[in-house]
Amino acid sequence: MKQPKRSLRLDAIDSMIPTQEDFQIDFTERVRGAVQATIQVILDEELERLVGAGPYERSDQRVDVRNGRYDRHVVTTAGEVAVRVGRTRAGGAATAPLGRYARRQAEVDDAVTEAYVRGVSTRDMAGVTEALLGKRVGKSTVSRVTKRLEDQVDELRRQRLTEPFAYLYLDATFVDARWARSVENVSALVAYGIGTDNKRHLLGIHIGVSESEASWTELLTELVERGLSGVQLIIRDEHAGLAAAARKVLPEAKQQRCTVHLTRNVMSNVPKRHQKRLGREVVKVLHAEALDDAKRNLKAFRLQFFKQFPEAVECLERGFDDATTYFAFPEAHHVRIRTTNGLERLHGEIKRRTRAIGAFPDRASALRLITAVALQVTSIWSDRIYLDVSLLDDHHAAAA
C-alpha cells in the first residue's frame, strides 16, 4: 500500500519540474517582452521630444500637446510585438524611431532576402517566416525586399566616379551558381579604390564566367565609363587575364602583385615542415625597408635555399619585380598597397554568408546577395581614414 503512494508523490514532483521546452518558451517570451519594452520606451521618448514636456508636465519648453495613441505591430527577430504609438496635435505621430511605414526591422528583411536567394520561392516564404518569426510575410513583401537589392546593384553600377582614385584594388572570389541548367563555379570580381578623401570606396562588383581577361576587361571598362581616373597603381593577384585587362584598359597605371599571394605560391613548392622557416625569409625579401635591401635579401635567399628548394626560389625570383612595384610609392603607404588584404577580408565575409547556400539559383541572385554583403561590410569605410593620398604629390616631386 505504501509503494503506490510513493510513486504518486514522485509523479507529482516530476510534473512540477519544468522541462527544456518550458524553459525555451519562457525565455522566448522574456526576450520578446524585453524587445517590446525597449521599443515602447524609445517611442515614448520620441513623443516627449515632439511635445517638449512629459505627461502632465508644466514646462516653458512645451511646443505641442498629446493627442491620443494607436496600436501598432512590429515584426522583430524575437517575434511580433505590439506597441502604442503616441500622437501630437500639430506634429503627428512619434514614428521616427520605427520609420514612417517600416513594420519590419532591417534584420528581418535581410533574413527574408537571404532565404529568397537560397532558392525559397515567394510562395513558400510565408511558411518560413511564420516558423522563424511567428508572423507570415507575404509574397509582396518578399518581392519588395529583393527589389530593394536589385536597386542597390543598379545604383552601384550607375554611380558616377567624380574624383580620382590613385590606388585601385582588384581581386576575385568564387561561388557556385546555376547557369544553363547546370551548376558552374563563377567568379565574383570586386574592385575598390582610395579616393581623395583618403578613404576606401567600393567601386564595382561583376559576376563573370571565370576570372578571365574578358571578365576583368568588362568590369574595368565599366569603371572607366563611369568616370574612373587618376589610377597610379593597381594592386592585384597574379592572374594573366587580370594583368592583361589592366594593361589594356588602364595602360598608364603601374601594377603591384599581392605579396601575400606570391608568398603562398612560393610555399606551395616547399614541404610543409619547412614552410614556416622559409616563409620568414620570403617576408624579409618582399617586405624589406627599401628596394635595394629586398634585392640583397633575394640573393641571400637563393644562396641559402636553391639546392634544397629550387622551384620555390625560381617562383620568388619570377614574381619579385611584379611584387616590389610598391617601393616606387610613399613609404607610409607600403603596408597598405603591397597586398589585397582588404579584399581578402571582404571575400571571407562573402564566403561566410554564402557557404550554407550551396549553389545560387542563378547569377542574378548571386550578384544581389554578394552586393548586399559587400555594401554591408564596406559601410564602415566611410568612417575610417585608410592612408594619406596627398603624400603621393610630395613623393613624386622629390623623386623628380
C-alpha positions in Angstrom: 0.0 0.0 0.0 2.9 2.4 0.7 4.6 1.8 -2.6 1.8 3.3 -4.8 1.6 6.4 -2.6 5.4 6.9 -3.0 5.0 6.5 -6.8 2.2 9.0 -6.8 4.3 11.5 -4.9 7.2 11.1 -7.3 4.9 11.6 -10.3 3.6 14.8 -8.8 7.1 16.1 -8.2 8.1 15.2 -11.8 5.2 17.1 -13.2 6.3 20.2 -11.3 9.8 20.2 -12.7 10.0 22.4 -15.8 11.1 20.8 -19.0 13.6 22.1 -21.5 10.7 23.2 -23.7 9.2 25.1 -20.8 12.5 26.9 -20.3 12.6 27.7 -24.0 9.1 29.1 -24.1 9.7 31.2 -21.0 13.0 32.5 -22.4 11.4 33.4 -25.7 8.6 35.3 -24.0 11.0 37.2 -21.8 13.1 38.2 -24.8 10.0 39.3 -26.7 8.9 41.3 -23.7 12.3 43.0 -23.3 12.2 43.9 -27.0 8.7 45.3 -26.7 9.5 47.3 -23.6 12.6 48.8 -25.2 10.7 49.8 -28.4 7.9 51.3 -26.2 10.4 53.4 -24.2 12.0 54.7 -27.3 8.6 55.7 -28.8 7.6 57.4 -25.5 10.9 59.4 -25.5 10.3 60.4 -29.1 6.8 61.6 -28.2 8.2 63.6 -25.3 10.7 65.2 -27.6 8.0 66.2 -30.1 5.8 67.7 -27.3 8.7 69.2 -25.4 7.4 68.0 -22.0 6.5 64.9 -20.1 2.9 63.8 -19.4 1.0 66.4 -17.3 4.3 68.4 -17.0 4.2 72.2 -17.0 7.2 73.4 -18.9 8.3 76.5 -20.8 9.8 74.1 -23.4 6.4 72.7 -24.4 5.7 73.1 -28.1 2.8 70.7 -28.6 0.2 68.6 -26.8 -0.6 64.9 -26.8 -3.4 63.7 -28.9 -4.0 60.1 -28.0 -2.3 56.8 -29.1 -2.9 54.0 -31.5 -1.7 50.3 -31.6 1.0 49.2 -34.0 2.5 45.8 -34.6 6.2 45.4 -35.4 7.9 42.2 -36.6 11.3 41.7 -34.9 13.7 38.8 -34.8 12.2 38.0 -31.4 8.7 37.8 -32.9 5.8 40.2 -33.4 5.4 42.8 -30.7 2.6 45.3 -30.1 3.4 48.9 -29.1 1.4 52.0 -28.5 2.4 55.0 -30.7 1.6 58.4 -29.3 0.2 61.3 -31.4 0.6 65.0 -31.1 -1.9 67.6 -32.1 0.4 69.5 -34.5 3.4 67.3 -35.1 1.7 64.0 -35.9 2.7 60.5 -34.6 6.0 59.7 -32.9 7.0 57.1 -35.5 10.5 58.3 -36.3 12.4 55.5 -34.4 10.5 52.9 -36.4 10.5 54.6 -39.7 7.3 56.1 -41.0 6.0 52.9 -42.6 8.6 50.3 -41.6 6.7 47.5 -39.9 9.7 45.1 -40.1 13.2 45.6 -38.8 16.1 45.6 -41.2 17.5 42.3 -40.0 14.1 40.6 -40.7 14.3 41.9 -44.3 17.9 40.6 -44.5 16.7 37.2 -43.4 13.9 37.2 -46.0 16.4 38.2 -48.7 18.9 35.5 -47.9 16.2 32.9 -47.8 15.0 34.1 -51.2 18.4 33.9 -52.8 18.8 30.4 -51.4 16.0 29.3 -53.6 13.0 29.6 -51.4 10.1 30.7 -53.6 7.9 33.7 -52.8 5.1 31.2 -52.4 6.9 29.2 -49.7 8.3 32.3 -47.9 5.2 32.9 -45.8 5.7 29.5 -44.1 9.3 30.1 -43.5 8.8 33.4 -41.8 5.9 32.1 -39.7 8.2 29.3 -38.4 11.1 31.7 -37.7 9.3 34.8 -36.6 5.8 33.8 -35.6 4.4 36.0 -38.4 3.6 35.3 -42.0 5.3 37.6 -44.5 3.5 37.6 -47.9 4.8 37.4 -51.4 4.5 41.1 -52.0 6.9 41.7 -49.1 9.5 39.2 -50.5 9.3 40.8 -53.9 9.7 44.3 -52.4 12.7 43.3 -50.3 14.5 41.6 -53.2 13.6 44.5 -55.4 15.5 46.7 -52.9 18.6 44.6 -53.5 18.2 44.9 -57.3 18.1 48.7 -56.8 21.3 48.5 -54.8 23.1 46.6 -57.6 21.8 49.1 -60.2 22.8 52.1 -58.0 26.4 50.7 -57.6 26.7 50.2 -61.4 25.4 53.6 -62.3 27.2 55.6 -59.6 29.4 58.3 -61.2 33.1 58.3 -60.1 33.8 62.0 -59.9 37.0 62.0 -58.0 40.4 60.4 -59.0 41.3 57.1 -57.3 45.1 56.8 -57.1 45.1 53.2 -55.9 42.8 50.5 -57.3 42.4 47.1 -55.7 41.2 44.1 -57.8 40.5 40.6 -56.7 38.0 37.7 -57.2 36.3 35.1 -55.2 34.2 32.2 -56.5 30.7 30.9 -55.8 28.5 28.2 -57.3 25.5 29.3 -59.4 23.2 27.6 -61.8 23.8 28.5 -65.4 22.3 26.9 -68.5 20.7 24.1 -66.3 24.0 23.1 -64.6 25.9 24.4 -61.6 29.0 26.4 -62.5 31.8 27.9 -60.4 31.5 31.5 -61.4 33.7 34.4 -60.3 32.7 37.4 -58.3 35.1 40.2 -59.4 35.4 43.1 -56.9 37.1 46.5 -57.2 37.6 49.2 -54.6 39.8 52.3 -54.7 41.3 55.0 -52.4 39.8 58.4 -53.1 41.0 61.9 -52.5 39.2 61.8 -49.1 41.8 59.2 -48.1 39.1 56.5 -47.6 38.3 53.2 -49.3 35.3 53.1 -51.7 33.6 50.1 -53.1 33.6 50.7 -56.9 32.2 47.7 -58.6 31.2 44.1 -58.5 30.8 41.8 -61.5 29.8 38.2 -61.9 31.9 36.6 -64.7 32.1 33.3 -66.4 35.5 32.9 -64.9 38.4 35.1 -63.7 39.3 35.7 -67.4 40.7 38.7 -69.3 37.3 39.3 -70.9 35.5 39.4 -67.5 38.1 41.8 -66.0 38.0 43.9 -69.1 34.3 44.3 -68.8 34.5 45.4 -65.2 37.3 47.8 -65.8 35.7 49.3 -68.9 32.5 49.8 -66.9 34.5 51.7 -64.2 36.2 53.9 -66.8 32.9 54.7 -68.5 31.6 55.8 -65.1 34.5 58.2 -64.7 37.3 56.2 -63.1 40.5 58.3 -63.4 43.8 59.1 -61.8 44.8 55.4 -61.2 48.5 55.3 -60.5 48.8 51.7 -59.0 46.7 48.6 -59.4 47.0 46.1 -56.6 46.1 42.6 -57.7 46.7 38.9 -57.6 49.0 37.2 -60.2 46.5 36.3 -62.9 47.4 36.6 -66.5 43.8 37.6 -67.6 43.6 40.3 -64.9 47.1 41.7 -65.7 46.3 41.8 -69.4 43.0 43.5 -68.9 44.6 46.1 -66.6 47.3 46.9 -69.2 44.6 47.2 -71.9 42.1 49.4 -70.1 44.5 51.4 -67.8 47.8 51.3 -69.6 49.4 54.2 -67.7 48.9 52.6 -64.3 51.6 50.5 -62.6 50.7 47.1 -61.3 51.5 45.6 -57.9 51.3 41.8 -57.3 49.9 41.0 -53.9 52.9 39.9 -51.8 50.7 37.6 -49.7 49.6 35.7 -52.8 53.2 35.4 -54.0 54.3 34.1 -50.6 51.6 31.4 -50.8 52.7 30.5 -54.4 56.3 30.1 -53.1 55.2 28.0 -50.1 53.3 25.6 -52.4 56.7 24.5 -53.6 58.0 23.7 -50.1 57.3 20.7 -47.9 55.0 21.6 -45.0 57.7 21.0 -42.3 59.9 23.7 -43.9 57.3 26.3 -44.8 57.4 28.3 -41.5 61.2 28.7 -41.8 61.2 29.7 -45.5 58.1 31.9 -45.0 60.0 34.1 -42.6 62.8 34.5 -45.2 60.3 35.3 -48.0 58.8 38.1 -45.9 62.3 39.5 -45.4 62.6 39.7 -49.2 59.2 41.1 -50.1 58.7 43.4 -47.1 62.2 44.9 -46.8 62.6 48.5 -45.8 63.9 49.5 -49.3 64.2 48.0 -52.8 68.0 47.6 -52.5 67.5 45.7 -49.3 64.9 43.5 -51.0 67.3 42.7 -53.8 70.1 41.8 -51.4 67.8 39.6 -49.4 66.7 37.8 -52.6 70.3 37.0 -53.5 70.8 35.6 -50.0 67.6 33.6 -50.3 68.9 32.0 -53.5 72.3 31.1 -51.9 70.7 29.6 -48.9 67.8 27.6 -50.4 68.4 26.9 -54.1 69.9 23.5 -53.6 67.1 22.2 -51.4 64.1 24.1 -52.9 64.9 25.3 -56.5 61.3 25.6 -57.5 60.5 27.9 -54.6 63.5 30.1 -55.3 62.6 30.4 -59.0 59.0 31.2 -58.2 60.1 34.0 -55.9 62.5 35.3 -58.5 59.9 35.3 -61.2 57.5 37.3 -59.1 60.0 39.6 -57.5 59.8 42.6 -59.8 56.0 42.4 -60.0 55.6 42.3 -56.2 58.0 45.1 -55.4 56.5 47.9 -57.5 55.2 49.4 -54.3 58.7 50.7 -53.4 58.1 53.5 -56.0 55.4 54.9 -53.8 55.5 56.7 -50.5 56.9 54.6 -47.7 54.0 55.5 -45.4 51.7 53.7 -47.9 53.8 50.5 -48.3 51.9 48.3 -45.8 48.5 49.2 -47.4 49.4 48.9 -51.0 51.6 45.8 -51.2 48.7 43.3 -50.6 45.0 42.9 -51.3 44.3 42.0 -47.7 41.4 44.5 -47.6 39.6 42.5 -50.3 40.6 39.2 -48.7 38.6 40.1 -45.6 35.7 41.1 -47.7 35.8 37.8 -49.6 36.0 35.9 -46.3 32.7 37.6 -45.2 31.1 36.8 -48.6 32.2 33.1 -48.2 30.8 33.0 -44.6 27.4 34.4 -45.7 27.1 32.2 -48.8 28.6 28.9 -47.5 25.2 27.5 -46.5 23.6 28.4 -49.8 25.4 25.7 -51.8 24.6 26.8 -55.4 22.7 30.0 -56.2 19.6 29.5 -58.4 21.1 31.9 -60.9 23.8 34.5 -61.4 21.5 37.4 -60.8 20.7 36.1 -57.2 24.4 35.7 -56.6 25.1 39.2 -57.6 22.2 40.5 -55.4 23.4 38.8 -52.2 27.1 39.5 -52.8 26.4 43.2 -53.4 24.3 43.3 -50.3 27.1 41.7 -48.2 29.8 43.9 -49.8 27.8 47.1 -49.1 27.2 46.0 -45.5 30.8 45.1 -44.9 32.2 48.3 -46.5 29.7 50.6 -44.8 32.3 51.3 -42.1 34.9 52.5 -44.6 33.3 56.0 -44.7 34.3 56.5 -41.0 38.0 55.5 -41.4 41.0 57.2 -42.9 42.9 54.5 -44.8 46.0 56.4 -46.0 47.1 60.0 -46.8 46.8 60.3 -50.6 48.4 63.8 -50.5 51.8 62.2 -49.8 51.8 61.0 -53.4 52.4 64.5 -54.8 55.3 65.2 -52.4 56.8 61.8 -53.1 56.7 62.2 -56.9 58.1 65.7 -56.6 61.0 64.5 -54.5 61.7 61.7 -57.0 61.7 64.1 -59.9 
